[in-house]
Amino acid sequence: MSHPNATLTPRTRLRLARLVVEHGWTHAEAAKMFMVAAKTAAKWAQRYRLEGAAGMADRSSRPHHSPTRTPEHLMRAIVRLRWRHRLGPVQIAGRLNVPASTVHAVLVRCRINRLSRIDRVTGEPLRRYEHDHPGSL
């Protein structure tokens, strides 16, 4: 979804693209009217030609592939060391010969980056009880 101060919302993109494609405006004229670059006007006009009104919607900026992403077997090894030995990122990094920042990123992605939330002995999540006053069990 576009932010509130965006120059071109999906509706305005559609208006811009229709002016160029259907009414024969130049990219420069349409760009000047909507206060954007001519290259931007050309992009939206081309997308309108190819996809129609549906092409004016916002798209995800997530990459299609991540060639340098941490391999699955390495992620499993990091998680295994975390759960079995309760090690921190630096210790895991030393054992697996990977950067500590990579280990930390994997632990955050798997949501197990805080040892303080896990009992060191049992590995169970900590449960804290609060009572009104001492002895109110």
Number of C-alpha atoms within 10 A of each C-alpha: 9 11 8 8 7 8 12 19 17 17 12 13 23 22 18 24 27 20 17 23 17 10 9 10 15 14 22 17 15 23 19 12 9 16 13 14 14 16 12 16 24 20 14 22 26 16 17 21 14 11 11 14 17 12 18 21 14 11 8 8 6 7 6 7 7 8 7 6 8 13 9 9 8 14 17 12 12 23 19 14 17 20 15 9 13 18 17 17 23 14 15 23 18 11 11 14 9 15 13 17 12 16 25 19 15 20 19 12 11 11 9 15 17 10 15 9 13 16 13 15 8 8 14 11 12 12 8 5 6 8 8 7 7 7 6 7 8
